[in-house]
Amino acid sequence: MTNQEKGIIAQLRKDARSKTQKCYNPSCNNTAIRSHIQQAEGPIREITSVDGKIIQLEDLNRHFNKDIYGFREKGIKQTGDVLTFWGFCNDCDTRIFKDIETETVDYFKYRNQLLFSYRGFLSEHYKQEYNIKHYELIFKSNELSEETKNSYQNLHNQFNLTVKTGRYKKQLFENDLRGDSRNFNFTTIELPKIEVCTSTAYSLPVGVVFDNNLKLA
């Protein structure tokens, strides 16, 4: 694979991730917005740094990186946002998840456990779907060699199977949320909050000897 092709594939990945989609609510035909896994001005804000940034785990392009995942610092109000995915339209997102976006949430209630899990699951399900969109853009490209396109065929097949399984699980969640069934078991553990105070020490060089084998940076 040439460097030019790597650049094309990286751009196609961005294109796939930036595309919006239909709302995940089966009965809605509106366009989805970028939904937060948690409230931006709630739990997410509480774990950001003083300058409003958070470090999140992201999946990496497997052809360009030895690791599957990597950490990236992003601003909570940055374009693309942190911990978001193309999930629901604004109306559906507000209505469906209103019970877990109040000041007091009953974490032992089955429906609330479902809602938290449903949103987290869909965030991962969305990633599998946009991977397929990425590979389809690669297959359609006129700028990539057949050899490069074929190298993504196995991944495309794997993610197709994963997405089909995910769509079945999505239906299980939605059946439970309607009250038609009870497909999941949740284990809830309540832990006490512990205030922690930490400190650290830094030693700065007071001098640098340039002809010393142990140079200080």
Salt bridges, closest charged atoms under 4 A:
GLU41 OE2 - ARG45 NH2 3.07
GLU41 OE2 - LYS77 NZ 3.44
GLU58 OE1 - ARG72 NH1 3.19
ASP59 OD2 - ARG13 NH2 3.37
GLU73 OE1 - LYS53 NZ 3.89
ASP93 OD1 - ARG119 NH2 3.21
ASP99 OD2 - ARG111 NE 3.80
GLU101 OE2 - ARG119 NH1 3.03
GLU124 OE2 - LYS127 NZ 3.10
GLU129 OE2 - HIS125 NE2 3.31
GLU129 OE2 - ARG167 NH2 3.33
GLU136 OE2 - HIS156 NE2 3.98
GLU146 OE2 - LYS149 NZ 3.69
GLU174 OE2 - LYS170 NZ 2.58
ASP180 OD2 - ARG178 NE 3.00
